[in-house]
Amino acid sequence: MNIFRRQEPKELSPAGHDAVELAERVIPFVTKAIGETWYKRYDNDVDVAVVGLCRLRRAAAGHGRGPESGDGAVRAALEEAGPEAAIWIASRAISYMDEQGYPELMAPWLEDVEALDLDQ
């Protein structure tokens, strides 16, 4: 089963998709990703699950008329997948954010960052 089939060219966003159906399809990918690495292959199970969760977020945001609806759909999918899966996916997200320079990007706006002593 491939949840990432190419859409008709006229559609630019998955927001028109059924978020409930997409959630049902993405949860097995999230649980399959537990324990898998994302450093050895680009087509790894973790990144497949993350892309699926992103598509779910967009679809649910489109139906709910805002990003909060999408965030809620992702939280619900992670809750259904279970704590171990949620922790694994969260660690992937943090890894990606760190590799993309998120701490340095946000440091000027976050007063408490200095308390973390990031320069050591």
Secondary structure, DSSP 8 states (H G I E B T S, - for coil): --TT----TT---GGGS-HHHHHHHHHHHHHHTTT--SSS-TT-HHHHHHHHHHHHHHHHHHHHTSHHHHHHHHHHHHHHH-HHHHHHHHHHHHHHHHHTTHHHHHGGG-GGGGGG-TT-
